Amino acid sequence: MYKIGTFIFGILLINMQISFAQGRPDNRFDIPQPNIIKWNIAGLPIGSFSFQYERTITSSISAAAGIRVMPKGSLPFRSIFENIVDNDEVWSHLNQLQTGNIAFTPEVKFYFGRKILQGFYVAPFLRISRYSVDLPIHIEYRDNQSDIYIEEEVNMTGGISTFTGGVLFGAQWKLANQWYLDWWILGPQYGTSNGSLTTLKNLTEREQDALRDQLSILEHVPIVDLSSEVNSDGATIHARGPWTGVRAGLAVGYRF
């Protein structure tokens, strides 16, 4: 599905460039300095590194491709998630989660300003993302022989892939000379997700029951649909279903 969406998006861009080129007698684009490279500085506080390349197609249309890399760390926007998750047991698990991601985002931008690459714009986009996840699960159970409680930590690792589409509303201004400022105001997106977290560990029946109880709590996590299975060889959390999010940012660009 990811490859089909990216292929269709690429074909649309090629067709747009061909049709615009055919409209010119000399089959050339004579827009000066048609390229901009950008850095989304708004992502730095949460440890996200996001870059974009944009190229003019006509005086009011451009194509862009962005990449975002976020090294593994604590869950970003923790206060927001804490307000969304109204279950204390669910939040106690998410609070221990470590995650990182990489995302690729192609888009087409339609400008409404009078100058090239300036003014308010609307940009339909696709986003392909891969999230790596480490999730420690704390379990407690009563030992059969000693009749005392034992505490353990089971580490679930894996990843979730997402494929979304949306529309970004933004505005771009020229700051000075060849420097630009691009405000990604709001970009709601919606799509699908699929992935899993696993642990390979020999588990006793008591350990299985304790882990199964804790994993059932995670099935109440919002946004993504989770299910789990536990046996004597370990456990797996399956993640699939709808995926939603919002793009926003503030990027500094250099035109050339």
Secondary structure, 3 states (H helix, E strand, C coil): CHHHHHHHHHHHHHHHHHHHHHCCCCCCCCCCCCEEEEEEHHHHHHCCEEEEEEEECCCCEEEEEEEEEEEEEECCCHHHHHHHCCCHHHHHHHCCCEEEEEEEEEEEEEECCCCCCCEEEEEEEEEEEEEEEEEEEEEEEECCCCCCEEEEEEEEEEEEEEEEEEEEEEEEEEEECCEEEEEEEEEEEEEEEEEEEEEECCCCHHHHHHHHHHHHHHCCCCCCEEEEEEECCEEEEEEEEEEEEEEEEEEEEEEC
